[in-house]
Amino acid sequence: MSNSNFLWEIIVKKLKSELNEEVFSTWIAPNFIELVDMKNKQITITSNNGLISEYLKNIFDSKIKEIVKNSTSLDFEIFYNYLDDNSIKEDVRKIEKKKNTEDIILDNFLAKDKPSGSQNLFSTQSFIFDEYKQATPNKNITKSKDNTSINKNFIFDNFVVGEGNTYAFNLAYSAANDPGEHNPLFIYGGVGLGKTHLLHAIGNELEKNFPNFKIKCVTSEQFLNDFVNSIQTGNKHKNLAEEFRQKYREIDALLIDDIQFFSGKTSIQTAFFHTFNELHLAQKQIVLISDREPNELDGLDDRLVSRFDSGVLADITPPDYETRMAIIKFKCQENNLQIDDSIISYISGNITDNIRQIEGVLKEIKFKADSKNISLELVENILKHRIKNIKKKISPKDIINITSEFYNISVDNMLSAKRNKEIVTPRMVAIYLCRELTDLSLPAIGKLFNKDHSSIFYSNTKITTLIADNTNNILENIEIIKEKLTNL
């Protein structure tokens, strides 16, 4: 396989793991690396047409450079090319023709809110290139009567309240029963702590308490997707921007998840700013979910930060031991699982900061236990598999023993001054793993292996180079040793 094909496969594999299928197939798949110039450290990526090439450059350039750097340890300059010169002219002609019409629509759309003389940030062409990412619909979500996606399984009654979420729960319940009182309500916290559950619980409670309410419950990606679609598609006899206005402004409550997604996206922030203002002035309930508090959202317009801060902020922190116990017991009841308190205590003691992990463990227990008794041994094996990537204490002694065993040499030879190739490579691997998996300094590792600081530094650097080239399958060997260490 050529360097070009090999490198492109690495880039494609990484991007495919991070993007949804539609974005990947539309913007990434139709490209290939035409040339890798190792001497001048240059890569040329060729696309089928100029539109894709321009998008790839604007959206993914920094990410591609990062992937290439991590794969080669070299800084490459990336050039973007396309096959047919006529295709880009035709694409741009179509976009410009559409853009002229849509800019007029957007100007009219924002005229009521935009101060005179302010810059129009809604350039359709740049917006599509710079910010468009298609949201992936969730098939498990039930559509309510006004096409709002609210998960009917997330209600206040099945939300386990504990010390870390009481304040957020009380505010969420209040917002659902007295909309407009706490406005906006901004709930923030880490992954898997129940923020989305509370958001949908608010939506379900509002529907129950106010049957005629129009509620919009979406992710920030869906908000972006709806905005782009309002520009690109729609009934020819209807003002496209007006469609978007009706969908998001003629409502009684707006619930948005993952608001941090707006960071760095100027155009969509402006669209949301005007939507927020209109709803807030009309005293409509706004609930926003984020992984960070407003002033920690880098790339967010100061105007939005100020408006978010003007409301009520509620953080959710990881559940304490008692709350985790309560969550596990509640989930066991939901899943018809009979688990001893001692085993529940064991799970609670090992999964400390993520409710989704707890749910995943219980699902695996239910699948594997079947009709058998749920034993501590079964749960230990499940947890061992699930938490193996969580950093744990690995001793230098374990690293030396397992590495010696893997390469079939004695520990005495590993720690000796012998320079045989069959000993030198395992020794360098062990030094590299001590550096990566422990908190030992280079001098401390040197003392362990009877080497000076410079020798340890050389060994670590040498292995890093071998890993980059994957000489003699060194990378696979190191991963096997790591797995053995994790499973101790």
C-alpha positions, -999 to +999 in steps of 0.1 A: +000+000+000+013+034-009+020+061+017-008+081+002-034+054+006-022+043+040-023+079+054-057+086+039-071+054+055-059+066+089-075+100+083-108+085+071-109+059+100-105+087+126-130+111+110-156+083+105-155+075+142-163+111+151-189+121+125-224+109+117-228+088+085-244+116+064-217+141+071-190+115+065-204+102+032-211+136+019-179+155+027-152+130+036-157+098+015-155+115-020-118+126-014-084+109-016-047+119-011-032+125-044+004+132-033+026+129-002+058+148-005+079+136+024+108+158+015+089+191+017+063+177+042+034+184+019+001+165+013-023+172-015-059+161-009-081+159-040-119+161-041-144+154-069-154+190-071-146+224-057-175+227-034-164+196-014-128+208-015-137+242-001-158+226+027-130+201+036-105+229+038-127+252+059-141+226+083-116+198+087-081+213+079-070+216+115-084+182+124-067+165+094-034+182+104-038+169+140-044+133+127-014+134+104+008+148+132-003+121+156+003+094+130+036+106+116+050+128+144+056+154+116+040+187+107+027+186+071+013+214+051-021+204+035-031+215+001-066+210-013-073+203-050-103+192-071-107+172-103-129+193-125-124+230-128-158+235-144-176+218-115-166+245-090-177+272-113-211+256-117-214+249-079-205+285-071-229+299-098-257+279-083-249+289-047-245+326-056-278+326-075-295+310-045-276+332-021-288+364-036-324+354-030-318+340+004-298+370+016-328+392+009-350+367+029-326+367+058-322+404+058-360+408+061-361+380+087-336+398+110-347+434+102-370+436+132-342+426+156-310+439+140-297+473+150-293+496+120-258+495+104-249+462+120-230+436+100-250+409+083-235+377+097-258+354+076-238+349+045-254+317+033-223+304+015-199+309+043-224+296+068-229+263+050-191+259+046-181+269+081-208+256+104-231+230+089-231+196+107-261+174+102-278+162+133-286+125+137-322+118+146-328+095+176-353+068+165-362+061+202-377+095+207-415+099+206-429+128+186-455+148+204-484+165+186-464+196+176-435+175+163-414+183+193-390+155+203-396+147+240-386+114+254-416+100+273-394+078+295-378+108+312-401+121+339-396+136+373-411+105+390-382+083+379-354+108+385-334+098+416-328+129+437-296+132+457-272+158+472-256+166+439-288+173+419-314+185+445-311+222+436-313+215+398-343+191+403-362+217+423-357+244+398-366+221+369-398+211+386-406+247+394-400+257+357-424+230+346-452+240+370-447+278+369-431+286+335-414+319+331-406+323+368-370+311+365-360+323+331-337+313+315-330+282+335-294+271+328-285+236+340-249+224+337-227+195+347-206+166+335-215+137+312-241+112+323-254+130+354-290+134+344-292+168+327-310+155+296-334+135+318-343+168+336-348+186+303-372+161+290-389+158+323-396+195+321-411+190+287-433+161+298-445+180+329-453+211+308-474+190+284-493+175+313-499+208+331-505+229+300-520+208+273-522+236+248-486+247+252-463+246+221-430+231+233-398+228+213-373+204+228-342+200+207-304+196+208-284+225+196-274+205+166-311+201+157-315+239+161-286+244+136-300+218+113-334+234+112-319+268+105-299+255+076-329+236+062-350+268+064-324+284+041-319+255+017-354+239+014-390+246+018-422+255+000-415+278-029-446+298-021-436+304+015-410+326+031-384+301+042-370+322+070-406+327+083-409+289+086-379+290+110-394+319+129-427+301+134-410+269+145-389+286+172-405+319+181-443+311+181-439+287+210-445+287+248-413+269+259-379+263+243-357+235+257-323+231+242-297+204+251-259+207+246-258+245+242-220+243+243-222+232+206-229+268+197-194+278+208-173+293+179-203+293+155-210+330+149-239+328+125-259+303+145-252+323+177-268+353+160-298+334+150-302+320+185-296+354+201-326+369+182-348+338+190-338+340+227-346+377+229-380+374+214-390+345+237-375+361+268-393+394+262-426+374+258-418+356+291-417+322+275-399+295+294-363+289+282-343+259+295-307+254+284-284+224+291-246+226+290-215+207+301-201+240+316-214+272+331-218+301+307-186+320+315-166+288+307-180+284+272-151+296+251-162+310+217-196+321+229-207+356+222-206+379+253-242+389+246-253+353+250-232+347+281-247+378+296-283+366+289-276+331+302-261+346+334-291+368+339-312+337+346-309+310+372-279+287+371-280+252+386-251+227+385-253+189+388-224+172+404-215+134+404-237+114+428-224+105+462-223+070+475-259+070+490-273+085+458-255+059+436-270+031+459-305+046+454-300+049+417-289+013+414-318+000+435-342+020+414-328+007+381-328-028+394-365-025+402-371-011+367-352-040+351-366-067+374-332-075+388-327-091+422-293-081+434-279-083+470-271-051+488-235-062+491-232-064+453-250-031+449-225-016+473-197-030+453-210-014+421-216+019+438-181+019+452-165+013+418-185+035+395-184+069+411-192+096+386-214+085+357-250+073+359-249+060+323-221+037+333-242+023+361-271+018+336-248+000+312-235-023+339-270-033+350-280-040+314-250-063+310-258-080+342-294-086+331-281-100+297-254-123+312-272-134+344-303-148+326-319-171+351-287-177+371-280-161+404-263-127+402-230-134+419-202-110+430-178-129+406-201-121+376-203-084+386-165-082+392-158-095+357-183-070+341-168-041+360-133-053+353-141-051+316-159-017+318-135+002+340-103-011+326-096+022+308-100+042+340-065+051+353-055+028+380-024+022+401+001+001+382+034-005+399+068-004+381+074-039+395+043-052+376+055-035+344+089-051+346+075-085+355+048-086+327+072-072+301+099-097+310+073-125+308+059-113+274+094-112+258+105-144+276+135-129+294+144-129+330+139-099+353+176-100+361+185-096+324+159-069+321+177-049+348+212-058+337+236-038+316+235-064+288+232-049+253+218-080+234+191-069+210+167-095+226+171-077+259+175-041+248+141-038+231+121-053+261+140-030+285+131+001+264+095-010+263+094-014+300+110+020+305+085+035+281+056+019+300+069+031+333+070+066+319+035+064+305+016+044+332+032+057+364+040+090+379+078+083+382+102+109+370+130+101+345+156+100+373+134+077+394+130+053+364+167+055+358+174+044+394+150+015+389+168+003+357+203+013+369+205+038+341+213+075+340+188+102+330+200+105+294+197+067+288+161+067+301+153+097+279+169+080+248+149+047+255+117+066+257+123+086+225+135+055+206+103+035+215+082+065+205+099+065+171+094+027+167+057+031+176+053+057+149+067+033+123+052+002+140+086-015+136+083-053+144+047-048+155+059-029+185+026-010+189+006-043+190+030-058+215+028-027+238-010-029+237-010-065+247+013-058+276-010-029+287-040-052+286-022-078+308-013-050+333-049-038+333-062-073+340-039-079+370 
